[in-house]
């Protein structure tokens, strides 16, 4: 027998609680995803491939489940250039996701969220479409711990989004953060629009800038191994770095950035390791890449970890 649960859309995404803030502050953005970060607009193609895994806490009963879920989130977002503040125009996200519950059950959600902004991104209309009927018949009959959930479908409008901070769509946020000038102990607050909670004030804080080792390919070519002997590290400009542990991979100067809503009830903190922008802006080899993304789940139920495997800048023929 198939089962359905009803849940508010706010339970389905990386939800941040709304928090108040004061005067308007905008962020300065640069084209740090280009190898010439200080140059003009370039025709740009980038495809990033990540290894994605779920890290359950040691005490979680999810490790005992016989059902292996596979999540799919497809987002398309249009936004303006950095000189126009990367103001969002429109986004569409189709989600097929599994939410683990504290009792060990799993709820499957399938829905589409479309957000359309006005010309200056001060207003937005969010339309949520529930797609649960398309998956209700695909579940294994014998698994009593997997449920189909439904979301609250409909249309919601938001206004005054630009009153306090620069505005981004949630689907562009990790990319847009590459345009910020991070340094140790720095932070930026922006308004982020999501289908789950409308406009939210999200603070991006750089806890440290540190050399870390990574192993991935760029256009199919593996990065050079900096060696495992002395632990000396080379920054993005070729300068010598600090002493570190013996590791394989390439040492890259890294900004460790935490994402959370301002205020006391700030939801789950997510962390992104960005390649730091080179001091030589015209030779920004690692393009402020998001090399590692950790998205924590609520109630201490673990995290999703994304680790960069390949960065491709050569568009396939026909694209």
ChimeraX commands (.cxc) that place a marker at each C-alpha (Angstrom):
marker #1 position 0.00,0.00,0.00 radius 0.5
marker #1 position 1.40,3.36,-1.04 radius 0.5
marker #1 position 1.65,6.05,1.60 radius 0.5
marker #1 position 1.64,9.82,1.34 radius 0.5
marker #1 position 2.66,12.49,3.78 radius 0.5
marker #1 position 1.97,16.20,3.51 radius 0.5
marker #1 position 4.73,18.63,4.43 radius 0.5
marker #1 position 5.30,22.33,4.05 radius 0.5
marker #1 position 7.72,23.31,1.34 radius 0.5
marker #1 position 9.90,24.87,4.01 radius 0.5
marker #1 position 10.92,21.38,5.07 radius 0.5
marker #1 position 12.25,20.42,1.67 radius 0.5
marker #1 position 15.22,22.66,1.05 radius 0.5
marker #1 position 18.22,23.93,2.94 radius 0.5
marker #1 position 15.91,26.21,4.93 radius 0.5
marker #1 position 17.14,29.30,6.67 radius 0.5
marker #1 position 14.88,31.08,9.17 radius 0.5
marker #1 position 14.10,34.71,8.40 radius 0.5
marker #1 position 16.10,37.20,10.42 radius 0.5
marker #1 position 15.95,40.97,10.66 radius 0.5
marker #1 position 18.69,43.34,9.64 radius 0.5
marker #1 position 19.24,47.08,9.37 radius 0.5
marker #1 position 20.65,49.46,6.73 radius 0.5
marker #1 position 21.17,48.59,3.06 radius 0.5
marker #1 position 24.55,47.17,2.13 radius 0.5
marker #1 position 25.47,45.90,-1.34 radius 0.5
marker #1 position 28.38,43.66,-2.26 radius 0.5
marker #1 position 31.12,44.37,-4.81 radius 0.5
marker #1 position 31.56,41.58,-7.36 radius 0.5
marker #1 position 34.33,40.64,-9.76 radius 0.5
marker #1 position 34.53,38.04,-12.55 radius 0.5
marker #1 position 36.68,35.72,-10.42 radius 0.5
marker #1 position 35.53,32.65,-12.38 radius 0.5
marker #1 position 37.67,33.86,-15.29 radius 0.5
marker #1 position 41.38,33.19,-15.61 radius 0.5
marker #1 position 41.72,36.95,-16.17 radius 0.5
marker #1 position 39.66,38.02,-13.16 radius 0.5
marker #1 position 40.42,41.68,-13.70 radius 0.5
marker #1 position 39.57,41.69,-17.39 radius 0.5
marker #1 position 36.41,42.37,-19.35 radius 0.5
marker #1 position 33.56,40.03,-20.14 radius 0.5
marker #1 position 34.58,36.70,-21.68 radius 0.5
marker #1 position 32.49,34.03,-23.38 radius 0.5
marker #1 position 32.34,31.49,-20.59 radius 0.5
marker #1 position 31.63,27.77,-20.42 radius 0.5
marker #1 position 32.15,25.68,-17.30 radius 0.5
marker #1 position 31.03,22.21,-16.30 radius 0.5
marker #1 position 31.87,21.02,-12.78 radius 0.5
marker #1 position 31.58,17.36,-11.82 radius 0.5
marker #1 position 31.47,16.34,-8.16 radius 0.5
marker #1 position 31.62,13.14,-6.19 radius 0.5
marker #1 position 28.55,13.29,-3.94 radius 0.5
marker #1 position 27.99,11.20,-0.86 radius 0.5
marker #1 position 25.80,11.19,2.20 radius 0.5
marker #1 position 27.60,11.05,5.51 radius 0.5
marker #1 position 25.27,9.65,8.18 radius 0.5
marker #1 position 26.08,10.17,11.86 radius 0.5
marker #1 position 27.48,7.11,13.66 radius 0.5
marker #1 position 24.27,6.58,15.62 radius 0.5
marker #1 position 21.92,6.91,12.65 radius 0.5
marker #1 position 19.47,4.10,11.87 radius 0.5
marker #1 position 19.68,5.16,8.20 radius 0.5
marker #1 position 22.70,2.90,7.85 radius 0.5
marker #1 position 20.40,-0.10,8.33 radius 0.5
marker #1 position 17.96,0.72,5.51 radius 0.5
marker #1 position 17.74,-1.69,2.54 radius 0.5
marker #1 position 16.59,1.13,0.21 radius 0.5
marker #1 position 19.34,3.14,-1.49 radius 0.5
marker #1 position 17.93,6.55,-2.54 radius 0.5
marker #1 position 19.32,8.68,-5.35 radius 0.5
marker #1 position 18.58,12.41,-5.33 radius 0.5
marker #1 position 18.37,14.57,-8.45 radius 0.5
marker #1 position 18.26,18.36,-8.46 radius 0.5
marker #1 position 18.33,20.17,-11.82 radius 0.5
marker #1 position 18.52,23.97,-11.78 radius 0.5
marker #1 position 18.56,26.52,-14.57 radius 0.5
marker #1 position 19.14,30.12,-13.55 radius 0.5
marker #1 position 19.56,33.34,-15.52 radius 0.5
marker #1 position 21.20,36.41,-13.99 radius 0.5
marker #1 position 22.97,39.58,-15.03 radius 0.5
marker #1 position 26.72,40.18,-15.30 radius 0.5
marker #1 position 28.90,41.07,-12.30 radius 0.5
marker #1 position 28.84,44.76,-13.28 radius 0.5
marker #1 position 25.06,44.64,-12.79 radius 0.5
marker #1 position 25.39,42.94,-9.40 radius 0.5
marker #1 position 24.54,39.51,-10.86 radius 0.5
marker #1 position 20.89,40.39,-10.26 radius 0.5
marker #1 position 18.70,37.31,-10.88 radius 0.5
marker #1 position 16.20,37.20,-13.73 radius 0.5
marker #1 position 14.60,33.75,-13.56 radius 0.5
marker #1 position 15.27,30.28,-12.19 radius 0.5
marker #1 position 13.67,26.84,-12.48 radius 0.5
marker #1 position 14.59,23.93,-10.21 radius 0.5
marker #1 position 13.21,20.40,-10.47 radius 0.5
marker #1 position 13.85,18.32,-7.35 radius 0.5
marker #1 position 13.60,14.60,-6.64 radius 0.5
marker #1 position 14.87,14.20,-3.09 radius 0.5
marker #1 position 14.84,11.91,-0.08 radius 0.5
marker #1 position 14.50,13.36,3.40 radius 0.5
marker #1 position 15.62,11.11,6.28 radius 0.5
marker #1 position 13.54,11.31,9.44 radius 0.5
marker #1 position 14.74,10.81,12.99 radius 0.5
marker #1 position 12.77,7.57,13.29 radius 0.5
marker #1 position 14.69,6.05,10.37 radius 0.5
marker #1 position 11.96,6.50,7.76 radius 0.5
marker #1 position 12.59,8.22,4.42 radius 0.5
marker #1 position 10.20,10.62,2.66 radius 0.5
marker #1 position 10.50,11.18,-1.10 radius 0.5
marker #1 position 9.57,14.54,-2.61 radius 0.5
marker #1 position 9.25,15.52,-6.26 radius 0.5
marker #1 position 8.46,19.13,-7.16 radius 0.5
marker #1 position 9.34,22.02,-9.46 radius 0.5
marker #1 position 10.03,25.59,-8.33 radius 0.5
marker #1 position 10.04,28.51,-10.77 radius 0.5
marker #1 position 11.02,32.02,-9.68 radius 0.5
marker #1 position 10.58,35.08,-11.91 radius 0.5
marker #1 position 12.02,38.50,-10.93 radius 0.5
marker #1 position 11.14,41.99,-12.08 radius 0.5
marker #1 position 13.73,44.15,-13.85 radius 0.5
marker #1 position 15.69,45.27,-10.76 radius 0.5
marker #1 position 15.08,42.06,-8.75 radius 0.5
marker #1 position 13.18,43.98,-6.06 radius 0.5
marker #1 position 10.18,41.68,-6.52 radius 0.5
marker #1 position 9.80,37.99,-7.29 radius 0.5
marker #1 position 7.02,35.50,-7.96 radius 0.5
marker #1 position 7.63,31.89,-6.88 radius 0.5
marker #1 position 5.51,29.08,-8.33 radius 0.5
marker #1 position 5.75,25.60,-6.78 radius 0.5
marker #1 position 4.36,22.55,-8.63 radius 0.5
marker #1 position 4.01,19.22,-6.82 radius 0.5
marker #1 position 5.07,16.21,-8.90 radius 0.5
marker #1 position 4.43,13.48,-6.33 radius 0.5
marker #1 position 1.85,11.68,-8.49 radius 0.5
marker #1 position 4.59,10.82,-10.97 radius 0.5
marker #1 position 6.57,8.85,-8.37 radius 0.5
marker #1 position 3.85,7.27,-6.24 radius 0.5
marker #1 position 3.91,4.05,-8.25 radius 0.5
marker #1 position 7.67,3.65,-8.41 radius 0.5
marker #1 position 8.35,2.65,-4.81 radius 0.5
marker #1 position 9.11,-0.91,-3.75 radius 0.5
marker #1 position 5.99,-2.41,-2.18 radius 0.5
marker #1 position 7.93,-4.34,0.43 radius 0.5
marker #1 position 9.68,-1.31,1.96 radius 0.5
marker #1 position 7.51,0.02,4.78 radius 0.5
marker #1 position 9.94,2.81,5.71 radius 0.5
marker #1 position 9.75,4.82,2.47 radius 0.5
marker #1 position 6.94,7.34,1.99 radius 0.5
marker #1 position 5.91,9.78,-0.76 radius 0.5
marker #1 position 5.53,13.35,0.46 radius 0.5
marker #1 position 3.63,16.22,-1.11 radius 0.5
marker #1 position 4.53,19.90,-1.07 radius 0.5
marker #1 position 2.31,22.95,-0.78 radius 0.5
marker #1 position 1.88,23.94,-4.44 radius 0.5
marker #1 position 0.88,27.41,-5.56 radius 0.5
marker #1 position 2.16,30.91,-6.26 radius 0.5
marker #1 position 3.69,33.38,-3.80 radius 0.5
marker #1 position 4.93,36.93,-4.44 radius 0.5
marker #1 position 7.71,38.75,-2.57 radius 0.5
marker #1 position 8.60,42.44,-2.63 radius 0.5
marker #1 position 11.14,44.88,-1.18 radius 0.5
marker #1 position 13.91,42.35,-1.78 radius 0.5
marker #1 position 16.56,45.01,-2.51 radius 0.5
marker #1 position 15.81,47.22,0.49 radius 0.5
marker #1 position 18.71,45.97,2.61 radius 0.5
marker #1 position 21.17,43.84,0.64 radius 0.5
marker #1 position 22.19,42.64,-2.80 radius 0.5
marker #1 position 19.80,39.94,-4.07 radius 0.5
marker #1 position 20.61,36.46,-5.39 radius 0.5
marker #1 position 18.53,33.47,-6.33 radius 0.5
marker #1 position 19.26,30.40,-4.21 radius 0.5
marker #1 position 20.24,28.46,-7.36 radius 0.5
marker #1 position 23.03,30.95,-8.18 radius 0.5
marker #1 position 24.35,31.60,-4.66 radius 0.5
marker #1 position 27.34,29.23,-4.60 radius 0.5
marker #1 position 28.43,30.49,-8.04 radius 0.5
marker #1 position 27.85,34.16,-7.21 radius 0.5
marker #1 position 29.95,33.89,-4.05 radius 0.5
marker #1 position 32.94,33.31,-6.35 radius 0.5
marker #1 position 32.67,37.00,-7.25 radius 0.5
marker #1 position 33.32,38.18,-3.69 radius 0.5
marker #1 position 36.69,39.28,-2.34 radius 0.5
marker #1 position 37.10,36.92,0.61 radius 0.5
marker #1 position 39.82,37.26,3.21 radius 0.5
marker #1 position 40.25,35.72,6.65 radius 0.5
marker #1 position 37.58,36.79,9.16 radius 0.5
marker #1 position 35.59,38.66,6.51 radius 0.5
marker #1 position 31.86,38.35,5.92 radius 0.5
marker #1 position 29.16,39.52,3.49 radius 0.5
marker #1 position 25.39,39.49,3.99 radius 0.5
marker #1 position 23.00,39.18,1.03 radius 0.5
marker #1 position 19.31,38.54,0.40 radius 0.5
marker #1 position 18.66,35.07,-1.02 radius 0.5
marker #1 position 15.32,34.12,-2.57 radius 0.5
marker #1 position 14.15,30.52,-2.37 radius 0.5
marker #1 position 10.86,28.76,-2.99 radius 0.5
marker #1 position 10.94,27.46,0.57 radius 0.5
marker #1 position 11.13,30.72,2.51 radius 0.5
marker #1 position 11.12,33.69,0.14 radius 0.5
marker #1 position 13.69,36.38,0.96 radius 0.5
marker #1 position 16.28,35.39,3.57 radius 0.5
marker #1 position 19.29,37.28,4.89 radius 0.5
marker #1 position 22.27,34.97,4.46 radius 0.5
marker #1 position 25.75,35.74,5.79 radius 0.5
marker #1 position 28.79,34.31,4.02 radius 0.5
marker #1 position 31.72,34.26,6.45 radius 0.5
marker #1 position 35.29,33.34,5.59 radius 0.5
marker #1 position 36.67,31.62,8.69 radius 0.5
marker #1 position 40.19,31.24,7.30 radius 0.5
marker #1 position 42.36,31.30,4.20 radius 0.5
marker #1 position 44.59,28.23,4.26 radius 0.5
marker #1 position 46.53,26.04,1.82 radius 0.5
marker #1 position 44.83,22.66,1.29 radius 0.5
marker #1 position 45.50,19.76,-1.03 radius 0.5
marker #1 position 43.00,18.76,-3.73 radius 0.5
marker #1 position 42.95,16.17,-6.50 radius 0.5
marker #1 position 40.77,16.87,-9.55 radius 0.5
marker #1 position 41.17,17.30,-13.28 radius 0.5
marker #1 position 40.87,20.45,-15.39 radius 0.5
marker #1 position 39.69,19.76,-18.93 radius 0.5
marker #1 position 40.55,16.13,-18.36 radius 0.5
marker #1 position 44.12,16.79,-17.20 radius 0.5
marker #1 position 44.98,15.90,-13.59 radius 0.5
marker #1 position 46.52,18.62,-11.45 radius 0.5
marker #1 position 50.21,18.12,-10.66 radius 0.5
marker #1 position 51.06,16.36,-7.41 radius 0.5
marker #1 position 52.95,18.77,-5.16 radius 0.5
marker #1 position 54.51,15.82,-3.35 radius 0.5
marker #1 position 54.19,14.15,0.04 radius 0.5
marker #1 position 57.63,14.77,1.46 radius 0.5
marker #1 position 58.28,18.13,3.14 radius 0.5
marker #1 position 54.71,19.28,3.25 radius 0.5
marker #1 position 55.69,22.65,1.76 radius 0.5
marker #1 position 52.85,24.24,-0.17 radius 0.5
marker #1 position 52.68,26.41,-3.26 radius 0.5
marker #1 position 50.11,29.19,-3.52 radius 0.5
marker #1 position 48.14,30.15,-6.60 radius 0.5
marker #1 position 50.88,32.54,-7.73 radius 0.5
marker #1 position 53.73,30.07,-7.33 radius 0.5
marker #1 position 54.93,31.53,-4.04 radius 0.5
marker #1 position 55.97,29.21,-1.23 radius 0.5
marker #1 position 53.33,28.48,1.37 radius 0.5
marker #1 position 53.42,27.30,4.95 radius 0.5
marker #1 position 54.41,23.96,6.35 radius 0.5
marker #1 position 51.62,21.40,6.44 radius 0.5
marker #1 position 50.84,17.73,6.84 radius 0.5
marker #1 position 52.10,15.26,4.26 radius 0.5
marker #1 position 49.37,14.88,1.65 radius 0.5
marker #1 position 48.99,14.01,-2.01 radius 0.5
marker #1 position 47.34,16.33,-4.50 radius 0.5
marker #1 position 47.89,19.97,-5.41 radius 0.5
marker #1 position 48.17,22.60,-2.72 radius 0.5
marker #1 position 45.71,25.43,-3.36 radius 0.5
marker #1 position 45.13,28.55,-1.28 radius 0.5
marker #1 position 41.58,28.08,0.01 radius 0.5
marker #1 position 38.89,30.36,1.47 radius 0.5
marker #1 position 36.73,28.36,3.89 radius 0.5
marker #1 position 33.30,30.03,3.69 radius 0.5
marker #1 position 30.31,29.30,5.96 radius 0.5
marker #1 position 26.77,30.05,4.76 radius 0.5
marker #1 position 24.13,30.82,7.41 radius 0.5
marker #1 position 21.24,33.19,8.01 radius 0.5
marker #1 position 21.96,36.18,10.22 radius 0.5
marker #1 position 20.31,36.03,13.62 radius 0.5
marker #1 position 19.85,33.62,16.46 radius 0.5
marker #1 position 17.82,30.95,14.65 radius 0.5
marker #1 position 20.14,30.46,11.71 radius 0.5
marker #1 position 19.29,26.93,10.58 radius 0.5
marker #1 position 21.98,24.63,9.22 radius 0.5
marker #1 position 25.40,26.04,8.34 radius 0.5
marker #1 position 26.83,24.96,5.00 radius 0.5
marker #1 position 30.53,25.23,4.20 radius 0.5
marker #1 position 32.20,25.77,0.83 radius 0.5
marker #1 position 35.95,25.63,0.17 radius 0.5
marker #1 position 36.71,28.17,-2.58 radius 0.5
marker #1 position 40.02,28.49,-4.38 radius 0.5
marker #1 position 41.34,31.90,-3.36 radius 0.5
marker #1 position 41.72,34.45,-6.12 radius 0.5
marker #1 position 45.30,34.83,-7.27 radius 0.5
marker #1 position 47.04,38.08,-6.38 radius 0.5
marker #1 position 47.89,38.19,-10.08 radius 0.5
marker #1 position 44.37,38.85,-11.35 radius 0.5
marker #1 position 45.32,38.15,-14.97 radius 0.5
marker #1 position 46.52,34.62,-14.05 radius 0.5
marker #1 position 43.69,33.38,-11.83 radius 0.5
marker #1 position 44.38,29.71,-12.55 radius 0.5
marker #1 position 41.87,28.11,-10.19 radius 0.5
marker #1 position 39.03,30.53,-10.97 radius 0.5
marker #1 position 37.73,30.70,-7.34 radius 0.5
marker #1 position 36.36,27.19,-7.84 radius 0.5
marker #1 position 34.04,25.68,-5.21 radius 0.5
marker #1 position 36.19,22.61,-4.57 radius 0.5
marker #1 position 34.40,21.09,-1.59 radius 0.5
marker #1 position 30.80,21.68,-0.44 radius 0.5
marker #1 position 29.37,20.37,2.84 radius 0.5
marker #1 position 25.61,20.70,3.38 radius 0.5
marker #1 position 24.53,19.73,6.88 radius 0.5
marker #1 position 21.09,18.24,7.53 radius 0.5
marker #1 position 18.81,19.27,10.38 radius 0.5
marker #1 position 18.65,17.47,13.73 radius 0.5
marker #1 position 22.20,16.13,13.42 radius 0.5
marker #1 position 21.15,13.62,10.76 radius 0.5
marker #1 position 24.40,13.89,8.81 radius 0.5
marker #1 position 25.54,15.86,5.76 radius 0.5
marker #1 position 25.83,15.76,2.00 radius 0.5
marker #1 position 29.43,16.17,0.85 radius 0.5
marker #1 position 30.37,17.32,-2.67 radius 0.5
marker #1 position 34.02,16.96,-3.73 radius 0.5
marker #1 position 35.17,18.38,-7.07 radius 0.5
marker #1 position 36.33,15.72,-9.57 radius 0.5
marker #1 position 36.59,17.64,-12.85 radius 0.5
marker #1 position 36.36,21.22,-14.10 radius 0.5
marker #1 position 35.78,21.47,-17.85 radius 0.5
marker #1 position 36.06,24.69,-19.86 radius 0.5
marker #1 position 35.74,23.23,-23.34 radius 0.5
marker #1 position 32.16,23.18,-24.54 radius 0.5
marker #1 position 31.06,19.99,-26.34 radius 0.5
marker #1 position 30.40,20.43,-30.04 radius 0.5
marker #1 position 26.95,21.82,-30.67 radius 0.5
marker #1 position 26.73,23.79,-27.41 radius 0.5
marker link #1:1,2 radius 0.2
marker link #1:2,3 radius 0.2
marker link #1:3,4 radius 0.2
marker link #1:4,5 radius 0.2
marker link #1:5,6 radius 0.2
marker link #1:6,7 radius 0.2
marker link #1:7,8 radius 0.2
marker link #1:8,9 radius 0.2
marker link #1:9,10 radius 0.2
marker link #1:10,11 radius 0.2
marker link #1:11,12 radius 0.2
marker link #1:12,13 radius 0.2
marker link #1:13,14 radius 0.2
marker link #1:14,15 radius 0.2
marker link #1:15,16 radius 0.2
marker link #1:16,17 radius 0.2
marker link #1:17,18 radius 0.2
marker link #1:18,19 radius 0.2
marker link #1:19,20 radius 0.2
marker link #1:20,21 radius 0.2
marker link #1:21,22 radius 0.2
marker link #1:22,23 radius 0.2
marker link #1:23,24 radius 0.2
marker link #1:24,25 radius 0.2
marker link #1:25,26 radius 0.2
marker link #1:26,27 radius 0.2
marker link #1:27,28 radius 0.2
marker link #1:28,29 radius 0.2
marker link #1:29,30 radius 0.2
marker link #1:30,31 radius 0.2
marker link #1:31,32 radius 0.2
marker link #1:32,33 radius 0.2
marker link #1:33,34 radius 0.2
marker link #1:34,35 radius 0.2
marker link #1:35,36 radius 0.2
marker link #1:36,37 radius 0.2
marker link #1:37,38 radius 0.2
marker link #1:38,39 radius 0.2
marker link #1:39,40 radius 0.2
marker link #1:40,41 radius 0.2
marker link #1:41,42 radius 0.2
marker link #1:42,43 radius 0.2
marker link #1:43,44 radius 0.2
marker link #1:44,45 radius 0.2
marker link #1:45,46 radius 0.2
marker link #1:46,47 radius 0.2
marker link #1:47,48 radius 0.2
marker link #1:48,49 radius 0.2
marker link #1:49,50 radius 0.2
marker link #1:50,51 radius 0.2
marker link #1:51,52 radius 0.2
marker link #1:52,53 radius 0.2
marker link #1:53,54 radius 0.2
marker link #1:54,55 radius 0.2
marker link #1:55,56 radius 0.2
marker link #1:56,57 radius 0.2
marker link #1:57,58 radius 0.2
marker link #1:58,59 radius 0.2
marker link #1:59,60 radius 0.2
marker link #1:60,61 radius 0.2
marker link #1:61,62 radius 0.2
marker link #1:62,63 radius 0.2
marker link #1:63,64 radius 0.2
marker link #1:64,65 radius 0.2
marker link #1:65,66 radius 0.2
marker link #1:66,67 radius 0.2
marker link #1:67,68 radius 0.2
marker link #1:68,69 radius 0.2
marker link #1:69,70 radius 0.2
marker link #1:70,71 radius 0.2
marker link #1:71,72 radius 0.2
marker link #1:72,73 radius 0.2
marker link #1:73,74 radius 0.2
marker link #1:74,75 radius 0.2
marker link #1:75,76 radius 0.2
marker link #1:76,77 radius 0.2
marker link #1:77,78 radius 0.2
marker link #1:78,79 radius 0.2
marker link #1:79,80 radius 0.2
marker link #1:80,81 radius 0.2
marker link #1:81,82 radius 0.2
marker link #1:82,83 radius 0.2
marker link #1:83,84 radius 0.2
marker link #1:84,85 radius 0.2
marker link #1:85,86 radius 0.2
marker link #1:86,87 radius 0.2
marker link #1:87,88 radius 0.2
marker link #1:88,89 radius 0.2
marker link #1:89,90 radius 0.2
marker link #1:90,91 radius 0.2
marker link #1:91,92 radius 0.2
marker link #1:92,93 radius 0.2
marker link #1:93,94 radius 0.2
marker link #1:94,95 radius 0.2
marker link #1:95,96 radius 0.2
marker link #1:96,97 radius 0.2
marker link #1:97,98 radius 0.2
marker link #1:98,99 radius 0.2
marker link #1:99,100 radius 0.2
marker link #1:100,101 radius 0.2
marker link #1:101,102 radius 0.2
marker link #1:102,103 radius 0.2
marker link #1:103,104 radius 0.2
marker link #1:104,105 radius 0.2
marker link #1:105,106 radius 0.2
marker link #1:106,107 radius 0.2
marker link #1:107,108 radius 0.2
marker link #1:108,109 radius 0.2
marker link #1:109,110 radius 0.2
marker link #1:110,111 radius 0.2
marker link #1:111,112 radius 0.2
marker link #1:112,113 radius 0.2
marker link #1:113,114 radius 0.2
marker link #1:114,115 radius 0.2
marker link #1:115,116 radius 0.2
marker link #1:116,117 radius 0.2
marker link #1:117,118 radius 0.2
marker link #1:118,119 radius 0.2
marker link #1:119,120 radius 0.2
marker link #1:120,121 radius 0.2
marker link #1:121,122 radius 0.2
marker link #1:122,123 radius 0.2
marker link #1:123,124 radius 0.2
marker link #1:124,125 radius 0.2
marker link #1:125,126 radius 0.2
marker link #1:126,127 radius 0.2
marker link #1:127,128 radius 0.2
marker link #1:128,129 radius 0.2
marker link #1:129,130 radius 0.2
marker link #1:130,131 radius 0.2
marker link #1:131,132 radius 0.2
marker link #1:132,133 radius 0.2
marker link #1:133,134 radius 0.2
marker link #1:134,135 radius 0.2
marker link #1:135,136 radius 0.2
marker link #1:136,137 radius 0.2
marker link #1:137,138 radius 0.2
marker link #1:138,139 radius 0.2
marker link #1:139,140 radius 0.2
marker link #1:140,141 radius 0.2
marker link #1:141,142 radius 0.2
marker link #1:142,143 radius 0.2
marker link #1:143,144 radius 0.2
marker link #1:144,145 radius 0.2
marker link #1:145,146 radius 0.2
marker link #1:146,147 radius 0.2
marker link #1:147,148 radius 0.2
marker link #1:148,149 radius 0.2
marker link #1:149,150 radius 0.2
marker link #1:150,151 radius 0.2
marker link #1:151,152 radius 0.2
marker link #1:152,153 radius 0.2
marker link #1:153,154 radius 0.2
marker link #1:154,155 radius 0.2
marker link #1:155,156 radius 0.2
marker link #1:156,157 radius 0.2
marker link #1:157,158 radius 0.2
marker link #1:158,159 radius 0.2
marker link #1:159,160 radius 0.2
marker link #1:160,161 radius 0.2
marker link #1:161,162 radius 0.2
marker link #1:162,163 radius 0.2
marker link #1:163,164 radius 0.2
marker link #1:164,165 radius 0.2
marker link #1:165,166 radius 0.2
marker link #1:166,167 radius 0.2
marker link #1:167,168 radius 0.2
marker link #1:168,169 radius 0.2
marker link #1:169,170 radius 0.2
marker link #1:170,171 radius 0.2
marker link #1:171,172 radius 0.2
marker link #1:172,173 radius 0.2
marker link #1:173,174 radius 0.2
marker link #1:174,175 radius 0.2
marker link #1:175,176 radius 0.2
marker link #1:176,177 radius 0.2
marker link #1:177,178 radius 0.2
marker link #1:178,179 radius 0.2
marker link #1:179,180 radius 0.2
marker link #1:180,181 radius 0.2
marker link #1:181,182 radius 0.2
marker link #1:182,183 radius 0.2
marker link #1:183,184 radius 0.2
marker link #1:184,185 radius 0.2
marker link #1:185,186 radius 0.2
marker link #1:186,187 radius 0.2
marker link #1:187,188 radius 0.2
marker link #1:188,189 radius 0.2
marker link #1:189,190 radius 0.2
marker link #1:190,191 radius 0.2
marker link #1:191,192 radius 0.2
marker link #1:192,193 radius 0.2
marker link #1:193,194 radius 0.2
marker link #1:194,195 radius 0.2
marker link #1:195,196 radius 0.2
marker link #1:196,197 radius 0.2
marker link #1:197,198 radius 0.2
marker link #1:198,199 radius 0.2
marker link #1:199,200 radius 0.2
marker link #1:200,201 radius 0.2
marker link #1:201,202 radius 0.2
marker link #1:202,203 radius 0.2
marker link #1:203,204 radius 0.2
marker link #1:204,205 radius 0.2
marker link #1:205,206 radius 0.2
marker link #1:206,207 radius 0.2
marker link #1:207,208 radius 0.2
marker link #1:208,209 radius 0.2
marker link #1:209,210 radius 0.2
marker link #1:210,211 radius 0.2
marker link #1:211,212 radius 0.2
marker link #1:212,213 radius 0.2
marker link #1:213,214 radius 0.2
marker link #1:214,215 radius 0.2
marker link #1:215,216 radius 0.2
marker link #1:216,217 radius 0.2
marker link #1:217,218 radius 0.2
marker link #1:218,219 radius 0.2
marker link #1:219,220 radius 0.2
marker link #1:220,221 radius 0.2
marker link #1:221,222 radius 0.2
marker link #1:222,223 radius 0.2
marker link #1:223,224 radius 0.2
marker link #1:224,225 radius 0.2
marker link #1:225,226 radius 0.2
marker link #1:226,227 radius 0.2
marker link #1:227,228 radius 0.2
marker link #1:228,229 radius 0.2
marker link #1:229,230 radius 0.2
marker link #1:230,231 radius 0.2
marker link #1:231,232 radius 0.2
marker link #1:232,233 radius 0.2
marker link #1:233,234 radius 0.2
marker link #1:234,235 radius 0.2
marker link #1:235,236 radius 0.2
marker link #1:236,237 radius 0.2
marker link #1:237,238 radius 0.2
marker link #1:238,239 radius 0.2
marker link #1:239,240 radius 0.2
marker link #1:240,241 radius 0.2
marker link #1:241,242 radius 0.2
marker link #1:242,243 radius 0.2
marker link #1:243,244 radius 0.2
marker link #1:244,245 radius 0.2
marker link #1:245,246 radius 0.2
marker link #1:246,247 radius 0.2
marker link #1:247,248 radius 0.2
marker link #1:248,249 radius 0.2
marker link #1:249,250 radius 0.2
marker link #1:250,251 radius 0.2
marker link #1:251,252 radius 0.2
marker link #1:252,253 radius 0.2
marker link #1:253,254 radius 0.2
marker link #1:254,255 radius 0.2
marker link #1:255,256 radius 0.2
marker link #1:256,257 radius 0.2
marker link #1:257,258 radius 0.2
marker link #1:258,259 radius 0.2
marker link #1:259,260 radius 0.2
marker link #1:260,261 radius 0.2
marker link #1:261,262 radius 0.2
marker link #1:262,263 radius 0.2
marker link #1:263,264 radius 0.2
marker link #1:264,265 radius 0.2
marker link #1:265,266 radius 0.2
marker link #1:266,267 radius 0.2
marker link #1:267,268 radius 0.2
marker link #1:268,269 radius 0.2
marker link #1:269,270 radius 0.2
marker link #1:270,271 radius 0.2
marker link #1:271,272 radius 0.2
marker link #1:272,273 radius 0.2
marker link #1:273,274 radius 0.2
marker link #1:274,275 radius 0.2
marker link #1:275,276 radius 0.2
marker link #1:276,277 radius 0.2
marker link #1:277,278 radius 0.2
marker link #1:278,279 radius 0.2
marker link #1:279,280 radius 0.2
marker link #1:280,281 radius 0.2
marker link #1:281,282 radius 0.2
marker link #1:282,283 radius 0.2
marker link #1:283,284 radius 0.2
marker link #1:284,285 radius 0.2
marker link #1:285,286 radius 0.2
marker link #1:286,287 radius 0.2
marker link #1:287,288 radius 0.2
marker link #1:288,289 radius 0.2
marker link #1:289,290 radius 0.2
marker link #1:290,291 radius 0.2
marker link #1:291,292 radius 0.2
marker link #1:292,293 radius 0.2
marker link #1:293,294 radius 0.2
marker link #1:294,295 radius 0.2
marker link #1:295,296 radius 0.2
marker link #1:296,297 radius 0.2
marker link #1:297,298 radius 0.2
marker link #1:298,299 radius 0.2
marker link #1:299,300 radius 0.2
marker link #1:300,301 radius 0.2
marker link #1:301,302 radius 0.2
marker link #1:302,303 radius 0.2
marker link #1:303,304 radius 0.2
marker link #1:304,305 radius 0.2
marker link #1:305,306 radius 0.2
marker link #1:306,307 radius 0.2
marker link #1:307,308 radius 0.2
marker link #1:308,309 radius 0.2
marker link #1:309,310 radius 0.2
marker link #1:310,311 radius 0.2
marker link #1:311,312 radius 0.2
marker link #1:312,313 radius 0.2
marker link #1:313,314 radius 0.2
marker link #1:314,315 radius 0.2
marker link #1:315,316 radius 0.2
marker link #1:316,317 radius 0.2
marker link #1:317,318 radius 0.2
marker link #1:318,319 radius 0.2
view
